[in-house]
Amino acid sequence: MEQFGPAVTEMLGFLQRGGPAIWAISALSIVTLALILWKIWRLVMIGAWSGAATERAVQQWSEGDIDGARVTLAPRKSLRARVAKAAMATHLDPEFSEPEAREETGRVAKLELARARSGLRALELIATIAPLLGLLGTVLGMIEAFQALQEAGARADPAALAGGIWEALLTTAAGMAVAIPASAALTWFESVAENVQADMEDAATRIFTRYQHDPSLAQAAE
């Protein structure tokens, strides 16, 4: 444990030099890391990268194997599979007209996309406010440094002024260090959600256009 003592002392000194802004940015960095890890885990759990089974089921549906397609999707709980199951179920249900079946499938797709996009607003907020907090800390630090320079008058020490300025600039660098990975992660997660949305739309369109909406399909699937 003693080997970590100097590192901890140095880190605490860094936080003290940066002032309140650096503490806020440090808290944001912890939240950002936790949010990114949670989001990756969440996307894995909801099957954001699991599309092979859905594609296989849609292909079976297109080839006329309705039963096989539904059996393939039955145990699947990924985002794409849920939408494909909703499209097939409503398409085969005689109580739904085709517009109603499409609307119901769209409703399910929106819910699943909301799950895929959850947490992205928080990352977007962090990417926006972290640099602003850093800039605020720098401005406050510069004000403090120049106030000290004014009080010193002719006895001002340029080295002390330079030290105050670089300490103030620490908050800007810290804010950017938090905002850059947050922005990169946000862009990546959004691209994943867009890919999922495109796959959902493609699967639903192929399911609905393969056959005309016909109640006799329900009898064929039984």
Legacy VTK file of the C-alpha trace (Angstrom):
# vtk DataFile Version 3.0
C-alpha trace
ASCII
DATASET POLYDATA
POINTS 222 float
0.000 0.000 0.000
2.904 2.354 0.680
3.845 2.384 -3.004
0.539 4.069 -3.821
1.083 6.804 -1.223
3.004 9.257 -3.458
0.546 8.767 -6.326
-2.435 9.483 -4.072
-0.718 12.548 -2.628
0.068 13.839 -6.108
-3.515 13.286 -7.240
-4.912 15.122 -4.219
-2.523 17.988 -4.869
-3.704 18.139 -8.475
-7.324 18.325 -7.351
-6.566 21.039 -4.805
-4.733 23.172 -7.374
-7.633 22.913 -9.804
-10.237 24.107 -7.316
-13.957 23.263 -7.281
-14.130 22.899 -11.068
-11.586 20.085 -11.118
-13.522 18.241 -8.420
-16.685 18.503 -10.509
-14.824 17.292 -13.613
-13.341 14.388 -11.644
-16.834 13.358 -10.563
-17.971 13.584 -14.191
-15.084 11.356 -15.274
-16.212 8.641 -12.856
-19.812 8.956 -14.029
-18.692 8.831 -17.673
-16.670 5.656 -17.202
-19.498 3.973 -15.297
-22.034 5.042 -17.921
-19.935 3.743 -20.825
-19.372 0.379 -19.147
-23.058 0.114 -18.226
-24.109 0.965 -21.773
-21.840 -1.667 -23.306
-23.182 -4.271 -20.873
-26.734 -3.165 -21.612
-26.290 -3.419 -25.373
-24.854 -6.905 -25.003
-27.781 -7.967 -22.816
-30.433 -6.705 -25.250
-28.677 -8.297 -28.216
-27.613 -5.191 -30.114
-24.980 -7.236 -31.931
-27.092 -10.400 -32.300
-28.775 -10.398 -35.683
-27.903 -13.722 -37.300
-30.927 -15.621 -35.974
-33.334 -12.879 -37.046
-31.847 -12.771 -40.516
-32.169 -16.554 -40.770
-35.811 -16.406 -39.654
-36.670 -13.668 -42.148
-35.023 -15.698 -44.885
-37.126 -18.722 -43.902
-40.229 -16.547 -43.971
-39.320 -15.270 -47.440
-38.946 -18.850 -48.640
-42.417 -19.712 -47.364
-41.357 -21.582 -44.229
-43.619 -19.693 -41.826
-43.486 -22.288 -39.075
-39.701 -22.558 -39.296
-39.302 -18.790 -39.103
-41.431 -18.529 -35.982
-39.677 -21.474 -34.342
-36.299 -19.872 -35.041
-37.387 -16.626 -33.409
-39.295 -18.143 -30.484
-36.388 -18.363 -27.997
-34.729 -15.154 -29.168
-35.040 -11.960 -27.118
-32.808 -9.556 -29.009
-34.051 -6.198 -30.285
-34.271 -7.369 -33.879
-35.967 -10.639 -32.931
-38.673 -8.878 -30.897
-39.578 -6.640 -33.808
-39.539 -9.526 -36.300
-41.777 -11.604 -33.999
-44.191 -8.684 -33.668
-44.283 -8.247 -37.449
-44.961 -11.927 -38.054
-47.570 -12.212 -35.300
-49.562 -9.181 -36.412
-49.229 -10.111 -40.071
-50.733 -13.525 -39.352
-53.410 -12.246 -36.969
-56.746 -11.892 -38.836
-57.862 -9.275 -36.304
-55.258 -6.847 -37.637
-55.615 -5.077 -40.946
-52.356 -4.454 -42.776
-52.100 -0.779 -41.661
-52.850 -1.823 -38.092
-50.251 -4.598 -38.236
-47.637 -2.175 -39.524
-48.537 0.382 -36.880
-48.283 -2.185 -34.085
-44.920 -3.366 -35.397
-43.749 0.242 -35.531
-44.821 0.730 -31.928
-42.778 -2.284 -30.809
-39.797 -1.058 -32.840
-39.931 2.365 -31.174
-39.934 0.779 -27.721
-36.953 -1.392 -28.593
-35.048 1.549 -30.072
-35.722 3.523 -26.895
-34.025 0.702 -24.972
-31.066 0.841 -27.354
-30.748 4.616 -26.951
-31.182 4.778 -23.181
-28.356 6.617 -21.447
-27.214 8.495 -24.548
-28.679 11.802 -23.375
-26.530 11.616 -20.249
-23.384 11.054 -22.326
-24.349 13.932 -24.593
-24.786 16.199 -21.570
-21.391 15.208 -20.159
-19.687 15.811 -23.504
-21.229 19.293 -23.550
-20.694 20.489 -19.991
-17.254 18.981 -19.227
-15.346 21.468 -21.464
-17.503 24.304 -20.122
-16.637 23.366 -16.562
-12.975 23.266 -17.540
-13.237 26.697 -19.136
-15.017 28.048 -16.074
-12.262 26.720 -13.821
-9.622 28.299 -16.045
-11.341 31.692 -16.045
-11.727 31.623 -12.257
-8.076 30.608 -11.885
-6.923 33.398 -14.183
-8.959 35.934 -12.223
-7.360 34.742 -9.009
-3.861 34.866 -10.545
-4.260 38.409 -11.825
-5.761 39.543 -8.525
-2.633 38.242 -6.812
-0.518 40.082 -9.400
-2.377 43.323 -8.732
-1.929 43.001 -4.979
1.789 42.331 -5.378
2.255 45.496 -7.448
5.858 46.213 -8.352
6.975 43.268 -6.234
5.132 40.799 -8.505
6.978 37.579 -9.270
6.532 36.489 -12.929
7.247 32.894 -11.933
4.368 32.928 -9.457
2.069 34.381 -12.117
3.090 31.711 -14.611
2.485 29.033 -11.989
-1.003 30.367 -11.302
-1.832 30.424 -15.019
-0.760 26.835 -15.729
-2.635 25.628 -12.686
-5.733 27.402 -14.010
-5.281 25.759 -17.418
-5.347 22.332 -15.784
-9.136 22.472 -15.603
-9.478 23.077 -19.348
-7.280 20.086 -20.103
-9.213 17.943 -17.604
-12.551 18.988 -19.097
-11.405 18.067 -22.593
-9.999 14.767 -21.318
-13.497 13.846 -20.093
-15.438 15.271 -23.044
-13.428 13.553 -25.794
-14.055 9.918 -24.718
-17.658 10.779 -23.817
-18.221 12.207 -27.299
-16.482 9.246 -28.967
-18.554 6.746 -26.984
-21.738 8.670 -27.786
-20.992 8.542 -31.510
-20.277 4.808 -31.329
-23.453 4.020 -29.382
-25.526 6.102 -31.785
-24.065 4.210 -34.745
-24.976 0.919 -33.048
-28.557 2.151 -32.524
-28.767 3.305 -36.148
-27.603 -0.099 -37.384
-30.203 -1.803 -35.201
-32.908 0.521 -36.526
-31.916 -0.170 -40.122
-32.020 -3.930 -39.514
-35.429 -3.663 -37.824
-36.881 -1.687 -40.729
-35.404 -4.105 -43.252
-36.755 -7.177 -41.450
-40.243 -5.703 -40.983
-40.429 -4.597 -44.617
-39.384 -8.021 -45.885
-41.924 -9.720 -43.629
-44.810 -7.510 -44.731
-43.984 -7.470 -48.437
-43.377 -11.215 -48.803
-47.088 -11.967 -48.562
-50.155 -9.837 -48.852
-52.003 -9.478 -45.574
-54.255 -12.533 -45.736
-56.052 -14.244 -42.812
-55.476 -17.580 -44.545
-51.814 -17.261 -43.556
-52.852 -17.767 -39.957
-54.478 -21.045 -40.882
-51.377 -22.106 -42.775
-49.193 -21.400 -39.760
-51.370 -23.442 -37.404
LINES 1 223
222 0 1 2 3 4 5 6 7 8 9 10 11 12 13 14 15 16 17 18 19 20 21 22 23 24 25 26 27 28 29 30 31 32 33 34 35 36 37 38 39 40 41 42 43 44 45 46 47 48 49 50 51 52 53 54 55 56 57 58 59 60 61 62 63 64 65 66 67 68 69 70 71 72 73 74 75 76 77 78 79 80 81 82 83 84 85 86 87 88 89 90 91 92 93 94 95 96 97 98 99 100 101 102 103 104 105 106 107 108 109 110 111 112 113 114 115 116 117 118 119 120 121 122 123 124 125 126 127 128 129 130 131 132 133 134 135 136 137 138 139 140 141 142 143 144 145 146 147 148 149 150 151 152 153 154 155 156 157 158 159 160 161 162 163 164 165 166 167 168 169 170 171 172 173 174 175 176 177 178 179 180 181 182 183 184 185 186 187 188 189 190 191 192 193 194 195 196 197 198 199 200 201 202 203 204 205 206 207 208 209 210 211 212 213 214 215 216 217 218 219 220 221
